[in-house]
Amino acid sequence: MLAPVTSASSVERITPDDPRYRAVIEKRFNRRFAARPDHVHLARSTNDVVAAVADAVREGRRLVVTSGGHCLEGFVSDPEVKVIVDVSPMSGISFDTARGAVCVEAGATVGQTFRALAENWGVVVPLGEQPAIGMGGHVAGGAFGFLCRQLGLAADYLHAVEVVTVDGSGQPGVVVATREPSDPNRELWWGLTGAGAGNFGVITRLWFRSPTAAGATGAANAADAADITGAVFLPRAPDSITTFRAEWSWDDIDRSAFSRLVQNHGIWSERTASADSPYASLWTLIELHRKQFGKLIVRGVSTAGDAAEQQFDDFLAALGEGTVAASNREWARCHGSRSRSIPSPTCSRCRRAVSASRRRTRCSRSGSPIARSASRTTT
Ligand SMILES: Cc1cc2nc3c(=O)[nH]c(=O)nc-3n(C[C@H](O)[C@H](O)[C@H](O)COP(=O)(O)OP(=O)(O)OC[C@H]3O[C@@H](n4cnc5c(N)ncnc54)[C@H](O)[C@@H]3O)c2cc1C
């Protein structure tokens, strides 16, 4: 059921002679594809989206939406697309007391969301690892990340979603679909917990709440909601996040060393796969780059606090068994306590804080999402 559009609003058309047009079409991650739309829109509200969709339907122009520009395929940057609606100006994050959930506008990035959740409420949703990904394109695909071994997918916490859709007569409208069994729009919510974005409509807002949470809190305002942490509406943010990285030079790796390394990684993954493994708080990724890249890389993130370094040592020892040991081992600890934020394992500033071989660093980045702490380096 679509809520009727209340006013015949309009939204500015930005054409190729405007620098904002280029900014929208150039934010694509995958440079293989290039868009040439007739115009783009910068949506600042759900009404702007409705107006853009109404225009496109009336004029028969193919429309797509973009949030963070991190499409891996050519879905946005398709030369056949005639209109792009960019919802990135919609990036508000607030606590909705009526729903007892955090409301995130679709244009907010993963990094902004991690930061707001941790800083305002001391909680976390297990989002992906690249801070510039847009929430509008991310969550509907399920969204896995470095906390997924402990907390599942971001979509597991999706309580409700606001979507601009078009009915059979071509009339656009706004739907809020929730996971409530009694909700007639529940199927739409279900489709947006894994089917991927860009399919059923334009996502404008997402509400996050644990499936086990009680619902409306009765809190009078967002400040009250700050006292409601942990299991009540979302998982508590980890006290600290430790990121690590190590590598092998392709110069040191022959065919049998490579086979053994990959085999060791598989054995480790199988051995530590259970939910009660002492390594369940460790997430790792091996990057098997081609020879021209020069090296193979492993990266990881742990929420085990002081035990994290031992986890990395155990992991690297298991990978190196009977083959070449990793070099250039680096790690960095960021404290993400209630008032602080979750750093991303691919955050360039965080990675820049560690550089030398076997260097240990506590990150200290003023004005950045991670904790400001005394910088300490030991070798
Ligand atoms: C470097 C990189 C790292 C990644 N890491 C992870 C990861 O750790 N975990 C993970 O799960 N995924 C990861 N992804 C995949 C990423 O989640 C998806 O590509 C996601 O769709 C990107 O969303 P976006 O809004 O940034 O991209 P966009 O290019 O803006 O959009 C991507 C798709 O989503 C649609 N879309 C965008 N906004 C909306 C909206 N508001 N409503 C409806 N549809 C919309 C677009 O039309 C398009 O089809 C990664 C991608 C990249 C490029």
The ligand as an ORCA input file, in Angstrom:
! r2SCAN-3c Opt
* xyz 0 1
  C      35.888     -1.357     -2.063
  C      34.602     -2.065     -1.724
  C      34.508     -2.752     -0.526
  C      33.320     -3.431     -0.210
  N      33.247     -4.088      0.987
  C      32.092     -4.701      1.330
  C      31.974     -5.355      2.586
  O      32.904     -5.392      3.391
  N      30.796     -5.973      2.888
  C      29.742     -5.954      2.007
  O      28.688     -6.513      2.362
  N      29.818     -5.336      0.804
  C      30.962     -4.722      0.453
  N      31.046     -4.082     -0.752
  C      29.881     -4.110     -1.652
  C      28.940     -2.909     -1.394
  O      28.229     -3.114     -0.185
  C      27.931     -2.805     -2.568
  O      28.620     -2.609     -3.767
  C      26.908     -1.713     -2.334
  O      25.825     -1.902     -3.244
  C      27.480     -0.332     -2.532
  O      26.519      0.626     -2.160
  P      26.744      2.177     -2.528
  O      25.523      2.915     -2.135
  O      28.050      2.635     -1.998
  O      26.926      2.089     -4.107
  P      26.158      2.764     -5.349
  O      27.128      2.641     -6.480
  O      25.651      4.110     -5.042
  O      24.943      1.774     -5.570
  C      25.143      0.372     -5.723
  C      23.816     -0.313     -6.087
  O      22.856     -0.064     -5.068
  C      21.764      0.699     -5.588
  N      21.410      1.732     -4.620
  C      22.233      2.681     -4.110
  N      21.559      3.463     -3.265
  C      20.292      2.987     -3.229
  C      19.114      3.407     -2.554
  N      19.117      4.475     -1.734
  N      17.974      2.710     -2.774
  C      17.950      1.634     -3.583
  N      19.027      1.220     -4.277
  C      20.197      1.899     -4.099
  C      22.281      1.305     -6.886
  O      21.225      1.625     -7.772
  C      23.193      0.202     -7.380
  O      22.449     -0.833     -7.975
  C      32.212     -3.409     -1.117
  C      32.324     -2.706     -2.323
  C      33.494     -2.043     -2.624
  C      33.594     -1.294     -3.923
*
